[in-house]
Amino acid sequence: MTVSSPARTPLLDAIRLAATRVAISVLRRTLPSLAASRASMPELRALMDLMEGPVWVGDAQVGDPQLTSAARRLFTATVPVQARELIPPMTVRSEAVANTWVYQNHHMQWDIEPHELVLDVGSGGWPFRRADHLADKYLGGTSHRVEEIVQDHRPMYEVDLEALCFADKSYDFVFCSHVLEHLDHPGRAIRELARVGRRGYIEVPTRLSDILFNFTRLQNHHRWHGLVLDGTLLLVEWSDRERREIGNHFFNALHSAYANQFQEFFDENRDLFFCSLQWSGHIPFLLIDKHGRILDASDR
C-alpha cells in the first residue's frame, strides 16, 4: 500500500500510538512477575508505579517524558556499568544547538566600533548582524546553500569575490565566513579581502568538520578544508578518493531535538570544527592542492 505524503504523518502517529499501547499492555502483564523475581531493582518498581498512575488512565502518548525517563532507568540498570554512558539521555532540548551564524551573531564578541563600516562577503541566508553592507555571488538559488538569501534594509551587492567591485580600503572590517572553501581560486579572493578591507574575519570548516558531517559526499560543494597555524590560513584541496559517502549520522545527531553527547562535544570544541582568522592589513595564507603541491601563497 502506498501512503500519500499528507496522510503519512497522521498514519505514522497512529501506528506509533498503537504500538505504545501494545507495549504498555505487555509490560503491565509481565512487570509484576519480574518485580517478584528482582525485588531489589528500584527502577522496575518505579516503572510499575508510573504505569499504574493517572498518567495512563487516558491515551498513551508517544515519547511521554515520564515513561521515557522510567524506561531509561530500567534499561540502564540491566546493562554493564561501562556501557551505561552509551545510553542517550532521551531528554528534549530546551533550545537547538546554535549553528555557526547564530553563534557568531549572539555569542562571539566583536571589536568593531559603532562608526566603522562593515561588509559581509557571502552573506547568504545568515548575514552578519553587525554588517552595514551585504554581498553575495548568488542572489538566486545555488547548490552552495540550502536556505533563501536574506535581503533586508541593508545595501546588497552582487559580486565576484575573486574580483570585488569596491575601492581599496573602502571598509573598516570585512566579514567572510564559510565562503572560501567553495571557490576555485581562494587565493585571489583572499587578496581581494585584504585589498578592500583594513581588517576582518575569515572562517572555514576544518577537515574534521566536513568528514563528521559527511559534506565530502556533496559534489561541487566544498573544494577545500582549512587550518590556521600561527596566524597563517592553510587551505587544502579534497582529493578525489576522499569525495565519497561516509555513511555516518553525526549531522543528524547535532540537529536532533533530543540532547546527546555529540552535541556537548560540538559545543565544547567548536574550534575543532571551524578554523578562524582575525586579520589586520595582511592575510598570510597557503593553498595546497590534492597532489600536495603549493598552488598559491601570500608571499607570491
C-alpha positions in Angstrom: 0.0 0.0 0.0 1.3 3.4 -0.9 0.6 6.3 1.5 0.4 9.8 0.2 2.5 12.5 1.9 -0.3 14.4 3.6 -1.7 11.3 5.2 1.7 9.8 6.2 2.3 11.7 9.4 -1.2 11.1 11.0 -0.9 7.4 10.0 2.6 7.0 11.4 1.4 8.7 14.6 -1.5 6.3 14.9 0.9 3.3 14.3 3.3 4.6 17.0 0.4 5.1 19.4 -1.0 1.6 18.8 2.5 0.1 19.3 2.9 2.0 22.5 -0.4 0.8 23.8 0.6 -2.8 23.0 3.9 -2.4 24.7 2.2 -1.0 27.8 -0.2 -3.9 27.9 2.6 -6.4 27.7 4.6 -4.6 30.3 1.6 -4.4 32.7 1.3 -8.2 32.4 5.0 -9.0 32.8 6.3 -6.5 35.2 4.7 -7.9 38.4 6.4 -11.3 37.8 9.7 -9.6 37.0 9.4 -7.5 40.1 8.8 -10.6 42.2 12.0 -12.2 40.9 14.0 -9.0 41.1 12.6 -7.2 44.1 15.9 -5.4 44.6 15.6 -3.4 41.4 14.0 0.0 42.3 13.9 1.1 38.7 11.5 -1.7 37.9 9.2 -0.8 40.8 9.3 2.9 39.7 8.2 1.9 36.2 5.3 -0.2 37.6 4.2 2.6 39.9 4.2 5.0 36.9 2.2 2.7 34.7 -0.5 2.3 37.4 -0.7 6.0 37.9 -3.2 8.5 36.5 -0.9 9.3 33.5 -2.1 6.0 31.9 -5.8 6.5 32.5 -6.2 8.2 29.1 -4.4 7.5 25.8 -0.7 6.7 26.0 1.4 9.5 24.4 4.4 8.6 22.3 7.6 10.0 23.9 5.9 10.8 27.2 8.9 12.1 29.3 7.8 10.3 32.5 7.7 6.9 30.7 10.9 7.6 28.8 12.7 8.5 32.0 11.4 5.5 33.9 12.1 3.1 31.0 15.6 4.5 30.6 16.4 4.0 34.3 15.2 0.4 34.0 17.3 -0.3 30.9 20.3 1.4 32.4 20.1 -1.0 35.4 20.3 -4.0 33.1 23.5 -3.2 31.2 27.1 -3.3 32.4 28.4 -0.1 34.1 31.0 0.6 31.4 28.2 0.6 28.8 25.8 3.0 30.5 27.5 6.1 29.2 26.4 5.0 25.7 22.7 5.3 26.6 21.4 8.6 25.3 19.6 10.8 27.9 16.4 11.0 25.7 15.6 14.4 27.0 14.2 17.1 24.7 16.5 20.1 24.4 15.1 23.5 25.6 16.7 25.1 22.5 18.6 23.9 19.4 22.3 23.8 19.2 23.5 27.2 18.0 24.6 26.9 14.4 27.6 28.8 13.1 25.8 32.0 12.3 23.7 32.1 15.5 26.9 31.5 17.4 28.8 34.3 15.6 25.9 36.8 15.9 24.9 36.1 19.5 27.8 34.5 21.4 31.0 35.9 19.9 32.4 39.2 20.9 33.5 41.6 18.1 35.9 44.5 18.4 34.1 46.8 16.0 33.4 50.4 16.7 29.9 51.8 16.0 31.2 54.2 13.4 33.2 51.6 11.4 31.9 50.4 8.0 31.5 46.6 7.9 31.0 44.4 4.8 29.7 40.8 4.9 31.0 39.0 1.8 29.0 35.8 1.1 26.2 36.8 3.4 23.7 34.2 2.0 20.9 33.2 4.3 22.6 34.2 7.6 24.0 37.7 7.3 26.4 39.1 9.9 24.4 41.2 12.3 27.0 44.0 12.5 27.4 44.3 8.8 26.4 47.6 7.1 26.6 46.2 3.6 25.9 42.7 2.3 27.5 41.0 -0.8 27.0 37.6 -2.4 27.7 35.9 -5.7 24.4 34.1 -5.9 21.3 36.3 -5.3 19.1 33.4 -6.6 19.3 29.7 -5.9 22.6 27.8 -5.7 23.9 24.4 -4.7 26.2 26.2 -2.2 23.4 26.9 0.3 20.1 25.4 1.2 18.3 28.5 2.5 17.0 31.5 0.7 19.3 34.5 0.5 18.4 37.3 3.0 18.0 40.8 1.7 16.9 43.4 4.2 17.2 47.1 4.6 21.0 47.0 4.1 22.5 47.5 0.6 23.1 44.2 -1.2 25.8 43.8 -3.9 26.1 41.0 -6.4 29.8 40.3 -6.5 32.6 38.0 -7.6 34.8 37.6 -4.5 37.8 36.9 -6.7 37.4 40.4 -8.3 35.4 42.7 -5.9 33.9 45.9 -7.2 34.9 48.0 -4.2 37.7 50.6 -3.9 40.9 49.9 -1.9 40.4 50.1 1.9 36.7 51.1 1.5 35.7 49.1 4.5 37.0 49.1 8.1 36.1 45.4 8.6 35.3 42.6 6.2 33.5 39.5 7.4 33.9 36.4 5.3 32.5 33.2 6.8 32.2 29.8 5.1 32.8 31.1 1.6 36.5 30.4 0.7 36.0 26.6 0.8 33.7 26.8 -2.2 35.9 28.8 -4.5 38.1 27.6 -7.4 40.7 30.3 -6.7 40.5 31.2 -3.0 44.0 32.9 -3.1 42.6 35.6 -5.4 39.6 36.1 -3.1 41.9 36.4 0.0 43.9 39.1 -1.7 40.7 40.9 -2.6 39.5 40.8 1.1 42.8 42.4 2.1 42.6 45.0 -0.6 39.1 46.3 0.2 39.3 46.0 4.0 41.6 47.3 6.7 41.0 44.2 8.9 38.5 41.4 9.1 37.5 37.9 10.0 37.6 34.6 8.0 36.1 31.3 9.0 36.2 28.0 7.1 35.4 24.4 8.1 38.1 22.0 9.1 38.9 18.6 7.8 37.2 17.0 10.9 34.0 19.1 10.3 33.5 18.0 6.7 34.2 14.4 7.5 32.0 14.1 10.5 29.1 16.0 8.8 29.6 13.9 5.6 29.9 17.0 3.4 32.6 15.2 1.4 29.9 13.3 -0.5 28.4 16.5 -1.9 29.6 17.2 -5.4 30.6 20.8 -6.3 30.2 21.9 -2.7 33.3 22.2 -0.5 36.6 22.1 -2.5 38.9 22.9 0.4 39.2 22.4 4.1 41.1 24.8 6.4 43.6 25.0 9.2 45.2 28.0 10.9 48.8 27.7 12.1 50.3 30.7 13.9 48.2 33.2 12.1 48.5 31.6 8.6 45.5 30.2 6.9 46.1 26.9 5.1 43.5 25.7 2.6 43.9 22.1 1.4 42.0 20.6 -1.5 40.0 17.5 -1.0 41.3 14.5 -3.0 39.1 12.5 -5.4 39.3 9.5 -3.1 38.0 11.5 -0.1 34.9 12.7 -2.0 32.6 9.8 -1.1 29.6 8.8 1.0 31.0 8.1 4.5 27.7 6.9 6.0 27.8 8.4 9.4 25.0 10.1 11.3 26.7 12.9 13.2 24.9 15.6 11.2 21.5 14.2 12.4 22.8 13.8 16.0 23.9 17.5 16.0 20.5 18.7 14.8 18.4 16.3 16.9 15.8 17.8 19.2 17.0 15.3 21.9 20.1 16.0 23.9 23.1 13.8 23.1 26.8 13.5 23.8 27.8 14.6 20.3 26.0 18.0 20.8 28.0 18.5 24.0 31.3 17.6 22.2 30.5 20.1 19.4 29.6 22.9 21.8 32.7 22.5 23.8 35.1 22.1 20.8 33.9 24.4 18.1 37.5 25.2 17.2 38.0 21.7 16.0 35.1 22.1 13.5 35.8 25.6 12.3 39.1 27.4 12.0 39.1 31.2 12.1 41.5 34.0 11.4 41.2 37.6 12.6 43.5 39.6 10.3 44.6 43.2 10.0 46.2 44.7 6.9 47.7 41.5 5.5 46.3 37.9 5.3 49.0 35.2 5.4 47.8 32.1 3.5 49.0 28.9 1.8 47.0 27.0 -0.8 47.8 23.3 -1.3 46.2 21.2 -4.0 45.1 17.5 -3.8 48.5 16.4 -5.1 50.4 18.2 -2.2 51.6 21.0 -4.4 51.6 24.6 -3.3 49.3 26.4 -5.7 49.4 29.8 -4.2 50.7 31.7 -1.1 50.5 35.2 0.3 54.2 35.8 -0.3 54.0 35.2 -4.1 
